[in-house]
Amino acid sequence: MDDKTVLSRINGLVDEEHKLREQLRRGEISSDEEHARLNELEEALDQCWDLLRRRRAAREVGNDPDAEKAHSTSEVENYLQ
């Protein structure tokens, strides 16, 4: 996945987040449904941002950014623990 693809995925996830909030506002989904999906979206966003940062760091030090692969959600979510 190149930087442009990662950024496109990030934008798509943010758009979905906005749509969910609008669906909740209109009463089309429950608060529980919104929260469950928002949690999934936040994890996917964290994963994308992590990959983008690692790609940029690899490029900055002269390494191949395409060698960077997405880390698992559990790995990304537990970096600080």
C-alpha positions as CSV (number, residue, x, y, z in Angstrom):
1,M,0.0,0.0,0.0
2,D,1.5,3.3,-1.0
3,D,1.1,6.6,0.9
4,K,-1.7,7.8,-1.4
5,T,-3.7,4.6,-0.8
6,V,-3.2,4.8,2.9
7,L,-4.4,8.4,2.9
8,S,-7.4,7.5,0.8
9,R,-8.3,4.7,3.3
10,I,-8.0,7.2,6.2
11,N,-10.3,9.6,4.4
12,G,-12.8,6.8,3.7
13,L,-12.8,5.8,7.4
14,V,-13.3,9.4,8.5
15,D,-16.2,9.8,6.0
16,E,-17.8,6.6,7.4
17,E,-17.4,8.0,10.9
18,H,-19.3,11.2,9.9
19,K,-22.0,9.1,8.3
20,L,-22.4,7.0,11.4
21,R,-22.9,10.1,13.5
22,E,-25.5,11.4,11.1
23,Q,-27.3,8.0,11.1
24,L,-27.4,8.2,14.9
25,R,-28.7,11.8,14.8
26,R,-31.5,10.7,12.4
27,G,-32.3,7.7,14.6
28,E,-31.4,5.2,11.9
29,I,-29.0,3.3,14.3
30,S,-28.8,2.9,18.0
31,S,-26.1,4.4,20.2
32,D,-24.7,0.9,20.8
33,E,-24.4,0.3,17.1
34,E,-22.7,3.6,16.6
35,H,-20.2,3.0,19.5
36,A,-19.4,-0.5,18.3
37,R,-18.7,0.6,14.7
38,L,-16.8,3.7,15.9
39,N,-14.5,1.5,18.0
40,E,-13.7,-0.5,14.8
41,L,-13.1,2.6,12.8
42,E,-10.8,4.1,15.5
43,E,-8.7,0.9,15.5
44,A,-8.5,0.9,11.7
45,L,-7.5,4.6,11.7
46,D,-4.8,4.0,14.3
47,Q,-3.5,1.1,12.1
48,C,-3.5,3.3,9.0
49,W,-1.8,6.2,10.7
50,D,0.8,3.9,12.2
51,L,1.6,2.5,8.7
52,L,1.8,5.9,7.2
53,R,4.2,7.1,9.9
54,R,6.4,4.0,9.5
55,R,6.5,4.5,5.7
56,R,7.5,8.1,6.1
57,A,10.2,7.2,8.6
58,A,11.6,4.5,6.4
59,R,11.8,6.9,3.5
60,E,13.5,9.5,5.6
61,V,16.3,7.2,6.6
62,G,16.7,5.9,3.0
63,N,14.9,2.6,3.5
64,D,12.2,1.2,1.2
65,P,8.8,2.4,2.4
66,D,7.1,-0.4,0.5
67,A,8.8,-2.9,2.9
68,E,6.6,-1.6,5.7
69,K,3.5,-3.6,6.2
70,A,0.5,-2.8,8.4
71,H,0.8,-4.1,12.0
72,S,-2.1,-6.0,13.5
73,T,-4.7,-3.9,15.3
74,S,-3.8,-5.5,18.6
75,E,-0.1,-4.6,18.2
76,V,-0.9,-1.0,17.2
77,E,-3.4,-0.6,20.1
78,N,-1.0,-1.9,22.7
79,Y,2.1,0.2,21.7
80,L,2.1,2.2,24.9
81,Q,1.4,-0.7,27.3
